[in-house]
Amino acid sequence: MIKTENTPGTIQATIQVPLRVLIVAEHASARFGGEAALPLHYYRLLRQRGIPVWLVVHARTRTELEDLFPHDAKHIVFVEDTAAHRRLWQLSRLLPHRLSNFTAGFAMRVLTQITQRRVVKQMVSNQRISVIHQPMPVSPKEPSLIHGMGAPVIIGPMNGGIDFPPAFHHMQSRTEDFALAAGRSFANLMNRLLPGKRLAALLLVANDRTRKALPSGLCNRVETMVENGVDLELWRPVTRAMTTPPSPVTHYAFVGRLVDWKAVDLLLHAFSRAASTAPMTLTIIGDGIERPALEQLARELGILSADATAAVGKVCFSGWMSQADCVTRLHHSDALVLPSLMECGGAVVLEAMATGIPAIATDWGGPADYIDEHCGILVAPVSRTAFIENMARALIRLATSPEERRVMGQAARARVIQHFDWEVKIDRMLELYRSVIPDPR
């Protein structure tokens, strides 16, 4: 970095301030998905641009990172599990997902950061780090222990402050209600006891909802930046000849974990109704604890495919797929469907849009920030009955309008290029890194 200043007797004084970045995160993983992919993208792209960058993460992602970056042993430091980590992990498996994340999961992340503190402080000194970036956890409430390291800290972009839509609040148990309310009220105290966000040089938030969810008394400098992005080198559109007539069968895809708040059960009901009106298929990509129940529901509805390939009017469950396989699958799909009822981000929506296909998603949370009327359809979660009915209508609409699908897909790709390209995000992040580095004088 170069800073300039006019001084007496000279036209301009120039000082070279080197940009050396340390990324600190719980995980950095494409396989884990979600927010875990964010640190991986920052490290990968900064590395590609020749920016000196280091990464400190938990050892759970060691195998993946060593495969991706076999020559980076001196730039990636892994924090190992402790006995306390293992006990908390066992406890977390007994709790509902959200309750587990706010209790045992939170404790595990704090333990990781306690260990990381010692490593980070040493690396700042040894590697002459000029800025520390902590891109996860993305929760605006969760405190940070990364402070007093000898280099300015940027935290985020964060994304949170979301609950179930009012019509679906019953999906959250009373125990979860109590735990979440207690956790949020306790957030102000925790962020004073663990003051990383109060002492940070800059906090980044994805939207106004997240800004409002920040505890009081934190760093005064808060800027907006969407946390998700798309690697356009990977998520490319498939080229279809203009003379090729559209298939009479519309192929839909869902990509995500099979957990209750993804609302795949509602999608199955909607698909069952829509498939009786227009020829279509649905491929469920992903795995999770809800898979057996969802397969049983599809069987009861008479829409479960007999094999791994969805026949007309049927649904197939493909399980987890690598990113490369997901790209291929989306290239053979006409639209993505994401019925999630509590999605802060929803990177899969952007990835599908980047491949040139429209998306049907819930008008709630992250997808509502990405999709507009030109590139997809948003379905309001006003009630269970209305949601299923309107989701079915959206499926029928795109299935019976191939030209609209084509136009929406083009608009989706253009929107991603303009607003969500990872290269554009890295340009912006480099500006932010430089903005917090103090003048050495």
PANUVO-738588 format. One record per residue (C-alpha): x, y, z. Coordinates in steps of 0.25 Angstrom, whole numbers, padded with zeros to 4 digits, always signed. Each point is the difference from the previous one (the first is absolute). Example, Ala and Ser with C-alpha at 12.3 -4.5 7.8 and 13.67 -1.06 7.14 Angstrom:
BEGIN
+0049-0018+0031/+0006+0014-0002/
***
This chain:
BEGIN
+0000+0000+0000/+0005+0014-0003/-0004+0012+0008/+0003+0014-0004/+0001+0013+0008/+0005+0014-0004/+0011+0005+0009/+0008+0013+0001/+0011+0002-0010/-0005-0012-0009/-0012-0002-0010/-0004-0014+0006/+0006-0010+0010/-0003-0015-0003/+0000-0011+0010/-0001-0015-0004/-0009-0007+0010/+0000-0015-0004/-0013-0008+0000/+0001-0013+0007/-0013-0007+0004/-0003-0010+0011/-0014-0007-0001/-0005-0006+0013/-0012-0009-0001/-0006-0012+0007/+0000-0008-0014/+0004+0003-0014/-0008-0011-0009/-0008-0001-0012/-0004-0014+0004/-0006+0006+0013/-0007+0010-0008/-0008+0013+0006/+0009+0010+0007/+0012-0010+0000/+0002+0003-0014/+0003+0015+0002/+0014-0001+0006/+0004-0010-0011/-0004+0010-0011/+0007+0011+0007/+0013-0008+0001/-0001-0006-0014/-0002+0013-0007/+0010+0008+0008/+0010-0011-0002/-0003+0000-0015/+0002+0015-0001/+0014-0001+0007/-0004+0007+0013/+0008-0006+0011/-0011-0008+0008/-0001-0010+0012/-0011-0008+0005/-0003-0005+0014/-0012-0010+0001/-0004-0012+0008/+0006-0013-0004/-0013-0006-0004/+0002+0005-0014/+0015-0004-0001/-0002-0011-0010/-0008+0009-0010/+0010+0012+0001/+0012-0009-0001/-0006-0006-0013/-0003+0014-0005/+0013+0007+0004/+0011-0011+0001/+0011+0010+0000/-0006+0009+0010/+0005-0007+0013/+0007+0013+0005/-0013+0009-0003/-0011-0009+0007/+0000-0003+0015/-0009-0010+0005/-0006+0001+0014/-0003-0014+0006/-0011-0005+0008/+0000-0001+0015/-0007-0009+0009/-0010+0011+0003/-0003+0001-0015/-0003-0015+0000/-0009+0000+0012/-0008+0013-0006/-0001-0007-0013/-0006-0012+0006/-0010+0009+0007/-0003+0008-0012/-0005-0012-0007/-0011-0002+0010/-0006+0014-0002/-0009+0006-0010/+0008+0007-0011/-0002+0015+0004/+0001-0003+0015/+0013-0008-0003/+0006+0011-0008/-0003+0010+0011/+0005-0008+0012/+0010-0012-0003/+0004+0006-0013/+0003+0014+0006/+0008-0006+0011/+0008-0008-0011/+0003+0012-0008/+0004+0008+0012/+0010-0011+0004/+0006+0000-0014/+0002+0015+0001/+0007-0001+0013/+0010-0009-0006/+0001+0008-0013/+0003+0013+0008/+0014-0006+0004/+0003-0004-0014/-0005+0013-0007/+0008+0009+0009/+0012-0007-0003/-0003+0000-0015/-0002+0015+0000/+0014+0002+0006/+0007-0011-0008/-0007+0003-0014/-0001+0015+0002/-0015-0001-0002/-0007+0014-0004/-0014-0004+0001/-0008-0012+0007/-0013-0004-0007/-0011-0008+0008/-0011-0004-0010/-0007-0010+0009/-0008-0003+0008/-0010+0009-0008/-0009+0002+0012/-0001+0015+0004/-0003-0004+0014/+0012-0010+0002/+0012+0007+0007/+0014-0001-0005/+0013-0002+0008/+0009+0004-0011/+0005+0014+0006/+0013+0006+0005/+0008-0008-0010/+0009+0011-0005/-0008+0002-0013/-0013+0006-0004/-0012-0009-0001/-0011-0001-0010/-0012-0009+0004/-0011-0004-0010/-0007+0001-0009/-0010-0004+0011/-0015-0005-0004/-0010-0003+0011/-0012+0005+0008/-0010-0009-0007/-0011-0009+0006/-0010-0009-0006/-0011+0008-0007/-0012+0002+0010/-0009-0010-0007/+0011-0011+0002/+0005+0004+0014/-0007-0013+0006/+0012-0007-0007/+0009+0005+0012/-0002-0006+0013/-0003+0007+0013/+0014-0005+0005/+0006+0007-0013/-0008+0012+0002/+0005+0002+0015/+0015-0003-0004/+0000+0009-0012/-0006+0011+0008/+0009-0002+0012/+0012+0000-0010/-0004+0012-0007/-0002+0008+0013/+0013-0005+0005/+0008+0004-0013/+0003+0014+0005/+0007-0005+0013/+0007-0011-0008/+0005+0011-0010/+0006+0008+0012/+0006-0012+0006/+0006-0005-0013/+0002+0014-0007/+0005-0004-0014/-0011+0007-0007/+0001+0012+0009/+0015+0002-0003/-0001-0004-0014/+0005+0010-0011/-0012-0003-0009/-0013-0008+0001/-0007-0004-0013/-0015-0004-0001/-0007-0006-0012/-0013+0008+0002/-0008+0010+0009/-0006-0012+0007/+0013-0005+0005/+0005+0015+0003/-0013+0001+0009/+0004-0014+0007/+0014+0005+0004/+0001+0001+0015/+0002+0014+0006/+0013+0006+0003/+0008-0006-0011/+0010+0006-0010/-0005+0013-0006/+0004-0003-0014/-0010-0009-0007/-0001-0002-0015/-0009-0008-0009/+0005-0011-0008/-0008-0013-0005/+0008-0012+0006/-0003-0010-0011/+0006+0000-0014/+0002-0009-0012/+0012-0005-0007/-0004+0002-0014/+0012-0009-0005/-0007-0012+0006/-0015+0004-0001/-0001+0002-0015/-0013+0000-0008/-0002-0012-0010/+0000+0004-0014/-0013-0004-0007/-0002+0001-0015/-0011+0010-0004/-0006-0010-0009/-0001-0010+0010/-0015-0001+0004/-0002+0000+0015/-0003-0014+0007/-0015-0002+0003/+0004-0004+0014/+0005+0010+0010/+0011-0004+0009/+0001+0006+0014/+0011-0001+0010/+0001+0002+0015/+0014+0001+0006/+0002+0001+0015/+0001-0007+0013/-0013-0009+0003/-0004+0007+0014/-0014+0004+0004/+0002+0015-0003/+0003-0002-0014/-0014-0004-0002/+0002-0011-0010/-0013-0007+0005/-0008+0012-0005/+0007+0000-0013/-0003-0015-0002/-0015+0003+0002/+0001+0012-0010/+0007-0009-0010/-0011-0011+0002/-0010+0011-0004/+0007+0006-0011/+0005-0013-0007/-0015-0003-0002/-0001+0012-0009/+0013+0001-0008/+0011-0010-0003/+0012+0002+0010/+0010-0007+0009/+0007+0004+0013/+0014-0004+0004/+0003+0002+0015/+0015+0002+0002/+0005-0001+0014/+0000-0008+0012/-0005+0001+0015/-0008-0005+0011/-0013+0002-0007/+0003-0008-0012/-0007-0013+0005/-0012+0007+0003/+0000+0008-0013/+0001-0013-0008/-0011-0006+0008/-0009+0012-0003/+0004+0000-0015/-0004-0015+0000/-0013+0003+0007/-0003+0011-0011/+0003-0010-0011/+0011+0009-0005/+0013-0008+0004/+0008-0004-0011/+0004-0015-0001/+0015+0003-0003/+0010+0012+0000/-0006+0006-0012/-0013+0008+0001/-0011-0005-0009/-0011+0010-0005/-0008+0004+0012/+0010-0006+0010/+0010+0004+0010/+0014-0006+0002/+0009+0002+0012/+0015+0001-0005/+0007+0002+0013/+0012+0009+0002/+0007+0004-0012/+0013+0008-0002/+0000+0014-0006/+0004-0005-0013/-0011-0011-0001/-0010+0011+0005/+0004+0009-0012/-0002-0012-0009/-0014-0003+0006/-0004+0015-0001/+0004+0000-0015/-0010-0011-0002/-0011+0008+0008/-0009+0010-0004/-0002+0007+0014/+0004-0001+0014/-0010-0001+0011/+0004+0005+0015/-0012+0000+0009/+0008+0003+0012/-0007+0007+0012/+0012+0005+0007/+0011+0003-0010/+0009+0012+0004/+0009-0002-0013/-0004-0011-0010/+0013+0000-0008/-0006-0011-0009/-0010+0010-0006/+0012+0008-0005/+0007-0012-0005/-0013-0005-0008/-0002+0014-0005/+0015+0000-0005/-0003-0012-0008/-0011+0008-0007/-0012-0006+0006/-0011+0007+0008/-0003-0004+0014/-0013-0002+0008/+0002+0004+0015/-0007+0004+0012/-0002+0015+0002/+0007+0000+0013/+0015+0003+0004/+0012-0001-0009/-0007-0005-0013/-0009+0012+0000/+0013+0009-0001/+0005-0007-0012/-0013-0003-0009/-0008+0010-0006/-0012-0001-0010/+0009-0001-0012/+0008-0012+0004/-0009-0009+0009/-0013-0001+0008/-0001+0003+0015/-0011-0008+0007/-0005+0007+0013/-0001-0009+0012/-0013+0005+0005/-0006-0013+0004/+0003-0015-0002/-0012-0002-0009/+0003+0013-0008/+0015-0003-0001/-0002-0014-0006/-0011+0005-0010/+0009+0012-0004/+0012-0008-0002/-0008-0010-0008/-0004+0012-0009/+0014+0005-0002/+0004-0014-0004/-0011-0001-0010/+0003+0014-0005/+0014-0002-0004/-0003-0014-0005/-0010+0005-0010/+0009+0012-0004/+0013-0004-0005/+0002+0014-0007/-0002+0006+0014/+0010-0009+0006/+0010+0003-0011/-0001+0015+0002/+0000-0001+0016/+0013-0009-0001/+0007+0011-0009/-0004+0011+0010/+0004-0009+0012/+0014-0002-0006/+0002+0015-0003/-0005+0004+0014/+0011-0010+0006/+0011+0006-0008/-0004+0014+0004/-0002-0002+0015/+0006-0013+0005/+0012-0004-0008/+0011-0004+0010/+0010+0008-0008/-0008+0012+0002/-0001-0003+0015/+0015-0002+0002/+0002+0014-0007/-0009+0006+0010/+0007-0008+0012/+0014+0005-0004/-0005+0014+0001/-0005-0003+0014/+0012-0007+0004/+0008+0012-0004/-0009+0010+0007/+0002-0005+0014/+0016-0002-0001/+0005+0012+0008/+0011+0009-0005/+0013-0005+0006/+0004+0014+0004/
***
